[in-house]
Amino acid sequence: MNLWPSFFTRKSLASPDPALEAILGITPTASGISISVLEALKVPVVANAIQLISEAVASLDVHVKYRDGNAEIEVTDHPVLSLLRGDANEWTSGFELIRQIMVDALVSDAGGMAWVNRVEGKPVEIISYRQGVLTFDADNDTLERKYRLGNDPIPARDVIHLMPPLTRSPLNLARDAIAIAVAMDRHAARLFTRGGRPSGVLTFQKGMAEDAVKRARAAWRQTHEGDDSGGQTAILYDSATFTPLAMTSTDSQFLENRRFQIEEIARAFNIPSPMVGDLSRATWSNSEQKGREFLSYCLEPWLKALEGALNRALFNDQERGRYVIRFDRDDLTRADLATRATVINSLIASQTLNPNEGRSWLGLPPRAGGDEFLNPNISAAPAAPNPEDTPNGS
């Protein structure tokens, strides 16, 4: 995973860039916990959100289409398709390439980048480098980006660059919320492994010397805090009393506070909380709606930006504007088979689709006579031939 941020503009150490702070591990948070990318990925909801978005985008079918006026005609033999659907290079598949670009855009302020290697003007491979190898500088006024591969300048047309919104990655924008989640995880670990809060207090009516206190504490722990000591009867001596400590309202709301952090981090990535495992408010009626919100409000802006980045870098000057790359969103909105059959039948009956177009939605080959726009519910079937009308009269 590419984890090292690069820089937008060159900064001095007196006024460090946020990306430099992330490299040095000194990114400040309100809780005082420094959150690096690796530390953030240890929080399950963060890793789940990044994996969910990146793999959802990479799993969509990619199409190359030719613009003919307002219509877009699918092209099946364009060389770009073999890079995005097959292997982007000798060691990376198209799925892995798109997933890595998305991961980089989600965790790094520099965004996700890949270099397009061209031979005689045609793209032959796409390479995603470890961040810090492929970098860029941005003009302070126009924000024009100038790219470098190592120490060599390269044309911007040869770089697929997916920038995060708000010039900061979702992970960096959510560092405070992630830091609070880390603090809660650490407290929970101490609570269940080292006793983050005592279960009670032993009180002795008369004063005791330090050695006596140590012996009494050691005896109590040996009897009641060992691995095989659960359930033993407590025997107190020297008028000692044991007072259990009751849980406070803050203690009882600890689980609720942890659940709120899941919602907070999910909001930073613009993901409905049921998509990252918080089912406290999920129902049968709203789960499907949450899936649509995930596509419309989370994935769609990323898909639009990624399509633009791919169009800009993968087509030459003659093809640009005439060919476009499109991700097929139907896989994310596909309903169950019964619902799809009902909708397709309704569209065919209204002569919006012909039967062969409906069959293509189901992944079925066309059939003879399926290109006609007919309503099968009211159209009469073709009449059988009359033997008397045949040439031989038989």
Secondary structure, 3 states (H helix, E strand, C coil): CCCCCCCCCCCCCCCCCHHHHHHHCCCCCCCCCCCCHHHHHCCHHHHHHHHHHHHHHHCCCEEEEEEECCEEEEECCCHHHHHHHHEEECCEEHHHHHHHHHHHHHHCCCCEEEEEEEECCEEEEEECCCECCEEEEECCCCCCEEEEECCEEECHHHEEEECCHHHCCHHHHCHHHHHHHHHHHHHHHHHHHCCCCCCEEEECCCCCCHHHHHHHHHHHHHHHCCCCCCCCCCCCCCCCEEEECCCCHHHHCHHHHHHHHHHHHHHHCCCCHHHHCCCCCCCHHHHHHHHHHHHHHHHHHHHHHHHHHHHHHHCCCCCECCEEEEECCHHHHCCCHHHHHHHHHHHHHCCCCCHHHHHHHCCCCCCCCCCCCCCCCCCCCCCCCCHHHCCCCC
